[in-house]
Amino acid sequence: MNDTARYQAGRRATLIGAGLNFCLAVLKIVVGLFGRSHALVADGIHSFSDLICDFFVLMAARYGMSEPDQDHPYGHGRIETVATVVLSIFLITLGVGIGIDAFYSLVQGSDARPDSYTLIIAVISIVVNEGLFRYTLKVADQINSDLLRANAWHSRGDSLSSLIVLIGIIGSLLGWSFLDAVAAIIVALMIIKMGMTWGWRALKELIDTALPEDQVADIANAIRAIPHVLAVHDLRTRKMAGYVLLDVHILIHPYISASEGHFIAEQVRAGLMQQFASIRDITVHVDVEEHAHDLNIVKLLSRDQINHDLMPVWQTILGVQQPVDFMLHYLQEKVIIDLYLPNKVIKGADAIIAQLQNSVSNYPDVEKLRAFLKVKA
C-alpha cells in the first residue's frame, strides 16, 4: 500500500472515530451531569480525549506521509512517533486528573445515586466503542500504523471503561453508592496505563531500538537465502512510524568484481523489500572477508601509489607506453595485484611475468602479483 492510500485509509477511520466519539462524549457528559453519575461524566471526558487523539492522528498522518526532502532524507515518519509521545503524555495527565477528582469524591462520600437511565448510555457506549475498536484496528493493521493502532486500543479502553462505569452505576443503584466513584478511579487508571504503554513504545522507536530478535533472525535468514551471499553480519534495524529501516553487511566471494558485488547487494535489497512489506529503506554493505573495523586496510598499497611507483616499471618491462590494466584485491591485510598483459607478450611470457613479480618484491603488503593475458576481441 502506497503512502497516499495509507493516509486516506487512516484518515477515513479517524474521521469515523471522531464523529462517534464526539456524539458519545456529549451524550455521556450531559446524561452523567443530569443523572448524577460521577463515573459517566469521567467516561464522557475520556471520550473527549479521544477527539484530541483523533486530531493528533490526522495531523501526524498528513505530515508524516510527506515525501523525503533535503532536510529529511528518511521522510517525515518521526512526526507520527512524536505525536504518539504527545498523545501518551496527554492521556497520562488526563487519567491522573480524573483519578484525583474521583478519589476526592470517594473520600468525601455521598448518598446520591445515579438515575437508572444512565445505564442505557453506558450500554450504548460499550457497543459503539467495541465496534469502533474492531474497525480501527483492522485498518491500522492494513496500513501498519502504530499511531492508528494506539487509537484503536484507546477505543477498546473506552469500551472497557464504559463496562466498569456500567458496573459502578448498577452497584450504586443497589445501594453501594461508592462504586460510582470507584468505577471512575478504575477508568482513570486504565487511561494512565494506556498512555504509559504507547508512550514507552514510541520512545523506544525514537531512540532507535532494534526489532525483536525473532524478526531480526527472519530477516537474516532471508538474506542468507540470496544466491552468492556467504554470510551476514552487523545487521542493524530500527523503526520509524511503523516502517523498518535497516543496514547490513554481506560477505561475498573475494574475487567478484565491484559491479557484480553491487548486483548481489541489489538482489538482497529487492528480495527483502518483496518479502517484508514493513521494510522501507535498506543499506547493504558488501564485504569480501569478515574483519574488524580498523584503519589497517587503508594503510595498504593504493592504486595511486601503484600508478606512481610501479606503472613506469611495468611499462618498461612490457615495452609499452600505454598504462597497463590491473585490478587490486585487499584480503587479510594484504594486496593481490592482477595484471592484464597485452597479447604482444605471449613470446617470452614466463620471463616477463617473473620480472613483473619481482617488481613488487620490495612491497611487504603485496601478497602476490598475478598476470593475465588480455586477448583482443
HUUR-V455150 format. One record per pair of residues at least 24 apart in sequence whose C-alpha atoms are under 6 Angstrom apart, sorted by sequence separation. I is the first residue (numbers start at 1). J is the second residue. D is the distance in whole Angstrom. If there is no record, write none. Layout:
# HUUR-V455150
I;J;D  I;J;D
This chain:
# HUUR-V455150
21;47;6  129;155;5  130;156;6  161;187;5  210;237;5  210;238;5  130;159;6  209;238;6  129;159;5  208;238;5  334;365;5  335;366;5  336;367;6  338;369;6  340;371;6  341;372;6  343;374;6  334;366;6  335;367;6  336;368;5  337;369;5  338;370;5  339;371;5  340;372;5  341;373;5  342;374;5  343;375;6  18;51;5  126;159;5  334;367;6  336;369;6  338;371;6  339;372;6  340;373;6  341;374;5  205;239;6  244;278;6  254;288;5  340;374;6  243;278;5  244;279;4  245;280;6  247;282;6  249;284;6  253;288;6  18;54;6  126;162;6  243;279;6  244;280;6  245;281;5  246;282;5  247;283;4  248;284;5  249;285;5  250;286;5  251;287;5  252;288;5  297;333;6  243;280;6  247;284;6  249;286;6  250;287;6  251;288;5  14;54;6  122;162;6  122;166;6  113;172;6  106;181;6  37;114;5  36;114;5  35;114;5  102;181;5  35;115;5  102;184;6  102;185;6  99;185;5  99;188;5  98;188;6  95;188;4  95;191;5  146;242;6  95;192;5  145;242;5  144;242;6  92;192;4  92;195;5  91;195;5  88;195;4  88;199;5  85;199;5  85;202;6  81;202;6  13;136;6  39;165;6  6;143;5  39;180;5  39;183;6  39;184;4  81;241;6  80;241;6  77;240;6  77;241;5
